[in-house]
């Protein structure tokens, strides 16, 4: 005779107890798992996250990956924009141990892609501070478990650093890259030696495949995914003696094309995507926001002030569109966050800002990557 399964919450019907667990906010779900095996099974079940989304209990959080300016140590954090409270995430594991000390990851050398709705992040490649070689690594993070996994059997076929990555239809596209290949004398430096090989990772099957190659090798500056297309641009670089180049990957056609003239010439800062619209915050002047019109191949300024002056560079940006509206999050040094509320009225976009001050303990941190995930 099988033993009766222990009640989730003694004295409550199973359905009501499950509903109580559904209301446990991120990141406390991982702590709740340790209460009992029954709670762990309930929260780990695939239907848990789907039910939270259906009941609108899965909410957007701003995940920020920042470096300490002195030690270059990576700090992983999540901001609840509704309360302004920060949570410190478990440290991201470094897949290759160092015999001398715990290695740090070189800022901006890695790429990051996200599946916001599924609450998943993927960190790829990069360069360790104790070595000067690109890595094959793939490390995943899930909000449902608040934990990292080094995907040793699904590492990138091509070692990459300083490259672009984006999520299209749940699959991860990686393109470009440079560095010094480990155990090799060959040096990759800038555009001339960046890789033209493009690869695609399917998280469902944990398999990599090659897709259409870049038509020309492009140095990393910025990239964005809009719909089923991935845009990669070199951007304007000092001393501005050559015009920027850009390429567009069409996932449905599996082909690369040249970026439109207006798009690449006006891409003068870091990008954020809201729905099907591409926005850029210019790096010069007042750091104003502008929006791209694909139909006209032109950029138009967003009405309102630029990023608040008390936000210091470098910036890391993310955006979200939900029932509460359209918002962009600009994370600056010290993890001060400017929240821009975006509205479109009769074809004109406007932005209004408010600033969430980072804690004093974050004063030495500079953001590298920011993503919005539902948790």
C-alpha positions in Angstrom: 0.0 0.0 0.0 1.4 3.4 -1.1 2.0 6.0 1.6 -0.1 9.1 1.3 1.9 12.1 0.2 2.4 14.7 2.9 0.2 17.8 2.7 1.8 20.9 1.3 0.4 23.0 4.2 -1.2 20.9 7.0 -4.8 21.8 7.4 -5.3 23.3 3.9 -6.7 21.7 0.8 -4.0 20.9 -1.8 -5.3 23.4 -4.3 -5.3 26.3 -1.8 -1.8 25.3 -0.6 -0.5 25.4 -4.2 -2.1 28.8 -4.6 -0.2 30.1 -1.6 3.1 28.9 -3.0 2.4 30.6 -6.3 2.4 33.9 -4.5 6.0 33.5 -3.1 7.9 36.2 -4.9 11.3 35.9 -6.6 14.0 35.3 -5.4 12.5 33.6 -2.2 11.3 30.6 -4.2 14.7 29.0 -4.0 14.6 29.3 -0.2 11.1 27.9 0.0 12.4 24.7 -1.8 14.3 23.8 1.3 11.2 23.7 3.6 10.2 20.3 2.4 10.4 17.8 -0.4 6.7 18.4 -1.2 7.3 22.2 -1.6 10.4 21.5 -3.7 8.4 19.2 -6.0 5.6 21.7 -6.3 7.8 24.7 -7.2 10.0 22.6 -9.5 7.1 21.3 -11.5 7.0 22.7 -15.1 3.4 24.0 -14.6 4.4 26.2 -11.7 6.0 28.9 -13.9 3.2 28.7 -16.5 0.5 29.1 -13.8 2.3 32.1 -12.3 2.3 33.7 -15.8 -1.3 32.9 -16.4 -2.2 34.5 -13.1 0.0 37.5 -13.8 2.2 36.6 -10.7 5.3 36.4 -12.8 6.7 39.9 -12.9 9.5 41.7 -14.7 12.8 42.2 -12.8 15.8 44.0 -14.0 18.8 41.7 -13.9 22.2 43.6 -13.8 25.7 42.1 -14.2 28.2 44.6 -12.9 32.0 44.7 -12.3 33.8 46.1 -9.3 36.0 48.8 -10.8 39.1 47.7 -8.8 39.0 43.9 -8.7 36.9 43.3 -11.9 34.9 40.8 -9.9 31.5 40.1 -11.4 28.4 40.8 -9.2 25.0 39.5 -10.2 22.0 41.3 -9.0 18.2 41.8 -9.6 16.2 44.9 -9.1 12.5 44.8 -8.3 11.5 48.1 -10.0 8.2 48.3 -8.1 9.8 48.4 -4.7 13.3 49.6 -5.6 14.8 46.6 -3.7 17.9 44.8 -4.9 18.6 41.0 -4.5 22.0 39.6 -4.7 22.1 36.5 -6.9 24.3 33.5 -6.5 27.8 34.1 -8.1 28.2 33.0 -11.7 30.5 30.0 -11.7 33.7 30.3 -13.8 34.0 27.0 -15.8 37.8 26.9 -16.0 39.6 26.8 -12.6 42.7 28.8 -12.0 45.6 27.4 -10.0 46.6 30.8 -8.7 43.4 32.6 -7.7 39.8 32.9 -8.5 39.7 34.3 -12.1 37.7 37.3 -13.1 35.9 37.8 -16.3 37.0 40.7 -18.5 34.3 43.3 -18.8 32.5 43.4 -22.2 34.4 40.3 -23.4 31.4 38.0 -23.1 27.9 38.1 -24.7 24.6 37.6 -23.0 21.2 36.6 -24.4 17.9 36.2 -22.7 14.5 34.6 -23.0 12.5 37.0 -20.9 9.3 35.1 -20.7 10.9 31.8 -19.7 13.1 33.6 -17.2 16.4 32.3 -18.7 19.8 33.9 -19.3 22.7 32.6 -21.3 26.2 33.8 -20.8 28.6 32.9 -23.6 32.3 33.1 -24.3 34.5 35.9 -23.0 38.0 36.3 -21.7 39.3 35.6 -18.2 41.5 38.2 -16.6 44.3 35.7 -15.9 44.4 34.6 -19.6 44.2 36.4 -23.0 42.2 33.8 -24.9 38.5 33.5 -25.9 36.4 30.8 -24.3 33.9 28.2 -25.6 31.8 28.5 -22.4 28.0 28.5 -22.2 26.5 29.2 -18.7 22.8 29.3 -18.2 20.7 30.9 -15.4 17.1 30.2 -14.5 14.9 32.5 -12.3 12.8 29.5 -11.4 15.6 28.0 -9.4 17.8 31.1 -8.9 20.8 29.0 -10.0 23.5 28.7 -12.6 24.5 25.8 -14.7 27.7 25.4 -16.6 26.6 23.7 -19.9 29.9 21.7 -20.3 28.4 19.4 -22.9 26.9 22.3 -24.9 29.8 24.7 -25.0 30.2 26.9 -28.1 31.8 25.2 -31.1 33.8 28.4 -31.7 35.7 30.2 -28.9 34.6 33.8 -28.9 35.2 37.1 -27.1 34.0 40.6 -27.8 31.1 39.3 -30.0 27.3 39.7 -30.4 24.5 37.4 -29.3 20.7 37.6 -29.5 17.6 35.5 -29.0 15.3 34.9 -31.9 12.3 32.6 -31.5 13.9 31.1 -28.3 17.2 30.2 -30.1 20.5 32.0 -29.4 22.4 33.4 -32.4 26.1 34.2 -31.9 28.2 36.2 -34.4 31.7 37.7 -34.7 34.4 37.5 -32.0 38.0 38.1 -31.4 40.8 37.5 -28.9 43.8 35.1 -28.7 42.9 31.4 -29.2 44.0 29.3 -26.3 47.1 27.1 -27.0 47.7 29.0 -30.2 50.0 31.7 -31.4 47.4 33.3 -33.6 46.1 36.7 -32.5 42.7 38.0 -33.3 42.7 41.8 -33.2 39.7 43.9 -34.2 37.8 43.7 -37.5 40.5 42.2 -39.7 40.5 38.9 -37.7 37.0 38.7 -36.2 35.1 35.5 -37.1 32.6 35.4 -39.8 31.2 32.1 -38.6 27.7 32.4 -37.1 26.2 29.7 -34.9 22.8 28.9 -33.4 22.0 27.3 -30.0 18.7 25.6 -29.3 18.2 25.4 -25.5 15.4 22.8 -25.9 17.7 20.3 -27.6 21.0 21.6 -26.2 22.4 21.5 -29.7 24.5 23.9 -31.8 24.2 24.4 -35.5 25.8 26.7 -38.1 23.7 29.2 -39.9 24.5 31.6 -42.7 27.9 33.3 -42.3 28.5 37.0 -42.0 29.0 38.7 -45.4 31.8 40.8 -43.9 33.6 40.6 -40.5 32.4 43.3 -38.1 33.9 44.6 -34.9 31.6 44.6 -31.9 29.9 47.8 -31.0 26.2 47.1 -30.5 23.5 44.6 -31.6 19.7 44.2 -31.2 17.0 41.8 -32.1 13.8 43.2 -33.5 11.2 40.5 -34.4 12.9 37.8 -36.4 15.9 39.9 -37.4 19.2 40.5 -35.6 21.0 43.8 -36.3 24.8 44.2 -35.7 26.6 47.5 -36.1 30.1 48.7 -35.7 28.9 52.2 -34.8 30.8 55.4 -35.1 34.3 55.2 -33.6 37.0 57.8 -33.0 38.6 59.3 -35.0 35.5 58.9 -37.3 37.6 58.5 -40.4 35.5 55.7 -41.7 31.7 55.2 -41.9 30.3 52.4 -39.7 29.2 49.1 -41.2 26.2 47.0 -40.3 24.6 43.7 -41.1 21.1 42.2 -40.6 20.4 38.6 -40.1 17.0 37.3 -41.2 16.2 34.2 -39.3 13.3 33.1 -41.5 15.4 33.3 -44.6 18.7 32.3 -42.9 20.6 35.0 -44.7 22.5 38.2 -44.0 22.0 41.5 -45.7 23.5 45.0 -45.5 22.1 47.4 -42.9 20.1 50.3 -44.3 22.1 53.6 -44.6 19.9 55.6 -42.3 19.9 52.9 -39.6 23.6 52.4 -39.4 24.5 56.1 -39.7 22.1 57.1 -36.9 23.0 54.3 -34.6 25.1 56.5 -32.3 24.7 54.9 -28.9 23.4 51.9 -27.0 20.1 50.3 -28.1 17.0 48.9 -26.4 14.0 47.3 -28.1 10.4 47.8 -27.0 8.1 45.5 -28.9 9.0 46.0 -32.6 10.6 49.4 -32.0 14.4 50.1 -31.8 15.5 52.9 -29.6 19.0 54.3 -29.1 20.4 56.6 -26.3 23.1 58.7 -27.9 26.4 58.6 -26.2 27.2 62.2 -26.8 25.6 65.5 -25.7 22.6 65.2 -23.4 22.2 61.4 -23.9 18.8 61.9 -25.6 16.6 59.0 -26.8 15.7 58.5 -30.4 13.6 56.0 -32.2 14.1 54.3 -35.6 11.5 54.2 -38.4 12.1 51.3 -40.7 9.6 52.5 -43.2 11.4 55.8 -43.7 14.9 54.6 -42.7 15.2 57.6 -40.4 15.7 58.3 -36.7 13.5 60.7 -34.8 14.1 62.3 -31.4 11.9 61.2 -28.5 10.2 64.2 -26.7 11.5 64.7 -23.2 14.9 65.2 -21.6 17.9 63.0 -22.0 19.0 60.5 -19.4 19.1 62.3 -16.0 22.4 64.0 -15.4 23.0 62.2 -12.1 23.5 58.9 -14.1 27.1 58.4 -14.9 28.5 56.1 -17.7 28.9 53.3 -18.6 25.3 52.5 -19.3 23.6 49.1 -19.6 20.0 49.1 -20.9 17.0 46.9 -21.0 13.3 47.4 -21.8 9.9 45.8 -21.2 6.4 46.1 -22.6 3.5 44.9 -20.4 0.1 45.8 -19.3 1.6 48.7 -17.3 3.1 50.3 -20.3 6.5 50.6 -22.0 9.6 51.2 -19.9 13.3 51.4 -20.5 15.8 50.9 -17.7 19.2 52.7 -18.0 21.6 51.4 -15.4 24.6 53.7 -14.7 27.7 53.6 -12.5 27.0 52.8 -8.9 23.9 51.0 -10.2 21.7 54.1 -10.2 18.8 53.3 -12.5 16.9 55.7 -14.6 13.4 54.4 -15.4 12.0 55.9 -18.6 8.2 55.6 -19.1 7.6 55.7 -22.9 4.4 56.7 -24.6 3.4 57.1 -28.3 0.7 59.6 -29.1 -0.2 60.3 -32.7 3.1 59.0 -34.0 5.2 61.1 -31.4 7.1 59.3 -28.7 7.7 60.9 -25.3 9.7 59.8 -22.2 9.5 60.8 -18.6 12.2 59.7 -16.1 12.5 58.8 -12.5 15.7 57.6 -10.8 16.1 54.7 -8.4 19.3 55.3 -6.5 21.6 52.4 -5.9 22.7 51.5 -2.4 26.0 53.0 -1.1 27.5 49.6 -1.1 27.2 49.5 -4.9 29.2 52.7 -5.4 32.2 50.9 -6.9 30.2 48.8 -9.3 29.9 49.5 -13.1 27.2 47.7 -15.2 28.2 45.5 -18.1 24.9 43.9 -19.0 21.2 44.5 -18.1 18.3 42.3 -19.1 14.6 42.1 -18.1 13.4 38.7 -17.1 10.1 37.5 -15.7 10.4 35.8 -12.4 
